[in-house]
Amino acid sequence: MKYPSSQMDYRDSPLEAAFRQDVRAWLEEHLPAFKERQAKSGSSQERLSIAADWQHELFKGGYGALGWSDEYGGREANSIEKYLVVEESANLGAPWHLNMSITLGWCAPAIEVFGTAEQKAAHIRKMLEGKEIWCQMFSEPDAGSDLAALKTSAVRDGDNYILNGQKVWSSGAHWSEWGILLAKTSDEGKYRNLTFFIVDMNTPGIEVRPIKQMSGESDFCEIFFTDAVIPADCVVGTEGNGWTVAIATLLNERVALSAGAGAAVIAVQGLERLLELSKRLPYNGGVVADDSYFRQKIADIWIRAQANRLTAYRVLTAQFKGKTPGPEASVLKLSGDLWTQDLADLAAEMLGAKISAMSGSTLSEDDGNWSTGVLWNRALTIGGGTSEIQKNIIAERVLGLPKGK
Ligand SMILES: Cc1cc2nc3c(=O)[nH]c(=O)nc-3n(C[C@H](O)[C@H](O)[C@H](O)COP(=O)(O)OP(=O)(O)OC[C@H]3O[C@@H](n4cnc5c(N)ncnc54)[C@H](O)[C@@H]3O)c2cc1C
């Protein structure tokens, strides 16, 4: 297919270049203190606290709520401006944490589109200011990919609902003030029996238990609800219409995970670190980069990075134009997650036995970053919809293949 050249021109217009320069100057002035804190941060919780403080700084500087209405402290911005802030922030290594994406990327938009005026007034500004951290309580032990099979119940009792059941894999639930919850409110058929709630995580009867991961950290939790009472005005949308809200939220999640927070820039930075590693790591009397096998592998991963970057632009373009990115977000999530795993696995191949040396070990390379990557990146092809589920979506909605049985 031949595209008009204007669609393929990624250079900034003079106006965009001036905006980029302003953003960069502002970031260069405000980022160093946060990057210093970030460099010293040991735990994921500390990194979340820094990312939340950074969001507050962005908000005060007029860059934290672009495109949000001024009643939430936001301001108008066009799609390119929004992207330039994301890109420059990633370029300069601004703090980021998954729970900031959860809060701003999919909880805030769900409340904005489906919430009541009271819910919006109570929460959206605080979220944009980095003052409220949110988590997502969807998955259950027997309801992950098949989310609609969930069993946690919310039973109406006067002006309240009473919650009972169990959630699992809720990222950062132990650090969150609020969460979004999908629960069963009736015995109507699948999809019509679900309701979407916002929940104060300090409600009595909610017990949050962190899960220890193989990386040693505890980024996500099990949550147990035992007769937890929440007010009926915590329903988002209407009772029984939770599936519609959940699907919109999951779409936003896929976009935020695949293309958000400057993922394309971060991928390019990862690639540069790999190239740099290959040029200094001794191998067969030279360095890794001299070896034809590794050169082929590096070239392959570089080509895939460029394809992912261009797909990320398609996802962001659709999103910023107010369209819902559909299959392209699934394509990017599938290819981007596999790419990130392959990047760390290639580094592991280059490092040989050294990959087993974790952060803090004198034997580790790049302070064990690649080792952490190899372990942590396994989660990518599971969270936010597994690779198999993305493949199902692509098969059915892009290729038009019949639904699997
Ligand atoms: C890092 C991380 C963070 C997470 N954060 C959260 C969070 O904050 N909140 C939350 O609610 N959840 C969270 N999750 C959970 C995540 O949403 C689920 O793990 C995911 O939906 C998969 O569900 P499952 O683990 O139950 O696996 P299952 O659904 O049981 O899948 C098991 C295997 O079967 C395959 N499979 C299942 N169905 C099909 C099908 N129809 N066709 C083909 N293959 C299929 C899957 O691909 C997978 O390989 C997180 C997960 C991770 C890894």
The ligand as a Tripos MOL2 file, in Angstrom:
@<TRIPOS>MOLECULE
LIG
   53    58     1     0     0
SMALL
NO_CHARGES

@<TRIPOS>ATOM
      1 C1          2.2510   -8.6480   36.4030 C.3       1 LIG1
      2 C2          0.8020   -8.9210   36.5100 C.ar      1 LIG1
      3 C3         -0.0190   -7.9630   37.0340 C.ar      1 LIG1
      4 C4         -1.3770   -8.2100   37.1760 C.ar      1 LIG1
      5 N1         -2.1520   -7.2520   37.7330 N.ar      1 LIG1
      6 C5         -3.4730   -7.4750   37.9000 C.ar      1 LIG1
      7 C6         -4.2900   -6.4950   38.5340 C.ar      1 LIG1
      8 O1         -3.8100   -5.4340   38.9460 O.2       1 LIG1
      9 N2         -5.6040   -6.7630   38.6960 N.ar      1 LIG1
     10 C7         -6.1710   -7.9310   38.2560 C.ar      1 LIG1
     11 O2         -7.3820   -8.0760   38.4000 O.2       1 LIG1
     12 N3         -5.4230   -8.8780   37.6470 N.ar      1 LIG1
     13 C8         -4.0870   -8.6870   37.4720 C.ar      1 LIG1
     14 N4         -3.3120   -9.6470   36.8830 N.ar      1 LIG1
     15 C9         -3.9140  -10.9240   36.5210 C.3       1 LIG1
     16 C10        -4.0780  -11.1100   35.0180 C.3       1 LIG1
     17 O3         -5.1080  -10.3100   34.5330 O.3       1 LIG1
     18 C11        -4.3520  -12.5990   34.7900 C.3       1 LIG1
     19 O4         -3.2030  -13.3030   35.2000 O.3       1 LIG1
     20 C12        -4.6360  -12.8940   33.3300 C.3       1 LIG1
     21 O5         -5.8600  -12.3700   32.9380 O.3       1 LIG1
     22 C13        -4.6250  -14.4010   33.0420 C.3       1 LIG1
     23 O6         -5.4650  -15.0610   33.9210 O.3       1 LIG1
     24 P1         -4.9550  -16.3530   34.7420 P.3       1 LIG1
     25 O7         -3.6530  -15.9980   35.3820 O.co2     1 LIG1
     26 O8         -6.0700  -16.7820   35.6220 O.co2     1 LIG1
     27 O9         -4.6500  -17.4650   33.6640 O.3       1 LIG1
     28 P2         -5.7450  -18.3600   32.9090 P.3       1 LIG1
     29 O10        -6.8100  -17.5130   32.3620 O.co2     1 LIG1
     30 O11        -6.1290  -19.4860   33.8150 O.co2     1 LIG1
     31 O12        -4.8820  -18.9240   31.7150 O.3       1 LIG1
     32 C14        -3.9850  -20.0500   31.8640 C.3       1 LIG1
     33 C15        -3.4170  -20.3560   30.4820 C.3       1 LIG1
     34 O13        -4.4700  -20.7360   29.5950 O.3       1 LIG1
     35 C16        -4.4740  -19.9180   28.4420 C.3       1 LIG1
     36 N5         -5.8560  -19.6430   28.0110 N.ar      1 LIG1
     37 C17        -6.8930  -19.2930   28.8010 C.ar      1 LIG1
     38 N6         -8.0040  -19.0850   28.0620 N.ar      1 LIG1
     39 C18        -7.6580  -19.3260   26.7670 C.ar      1 LIG1
     40 C19        -8.3680  -19.2680   25.5350 C.ar      1 LIG1
     41 N7         -9.6630  -18.9280   25.4540 N.pl3     1 LIG1
     42 N8         -7.6730  -19.5450   24.3880 N.ar      1 LIG1
     43 C20        -6.3470  -19.8720   24.4330 C.ar      1 LIG1
     44 N9         -5.6310  -19.9600   25.5930 N.ar      1 LIG1
     45 C21        -6.2730  -19.6860   26.7330 C.ar      1 LIG1
     46 C22        -3.8180  -18.6240   28.8680 C.3       1 LIG1
     47 O14        -3.2690  -17.9230   27.7810 O.3       1 LIG1
     48 C23        -2.7400  -19.1440   29.8210 C.3       1 LIG1
     49 O15        -1.6150  -19.5650   29.1250 O.3       1 LIG1
     50 C24        -1.9400   -9.4410   36.7380 C.ar      1 LIG1
     51 C25        -1.0980  -10.4120   36.1910 C.ar      1 LIG1
     52 C26         0.2530  -10.1700   36.0850 C.ar      1 LIG1
     53 C27         1.1230  -11.2260   35.5100 C.3       1 LIG1
@<TRIPOS>BOND
     1     1     2 1
     2     2     3 ar
     3     2    52 ar
     4     3     4 ar
     5     4     5 ar
     6     4    50 ar
     7     5     6 ar
     8     6     7 ar
     9     6    13 1
    10     7     8 2
    11     7     9 ar
    12     9    10 ar
    13    10    11 2
    14    10    12 ar
    15    12    13 ar
    16    13    14 ar
    17    14    15 1
    18    14    50 ar
    19    15    16 1
    20    16    17 1
    21    16    18 1
    22    18    19 1
    23    18    20 1
    24    20    21 1
    25    20    22 1
    26    22    23 1
    27    23    24 1
    28    24    25 2
    29    24    26 1
    30    24    27 1
    31    27    28 1
    32    28    29 2
    33    28    30 1
    34    28    31 1
    35    31    32 1
    36    32    33 1
    37    33    34 1
    38    33    48 1
    39    34    35 1
    40    35    36 1
    41    35    46 1
    42    36    37 ar
    43    36    45 ar
    44    37    38 ar
    45    38    39 ar
    46    39    40 ar
    47    39    45 ar
    48    40    41 1
    49    40    42 ar
    50    42    43 ar
    51    43    44 ar
    52    44    45 ar
    53    46    47 1
    54    46    48 1
    55    48    49 1
    56    50    51 ar
    57    51    52 ar
    58    52    53 1
@<TRIPOS>SUBSTRUCTURE
     1 LIG1         1 GROUP 0 **** ****
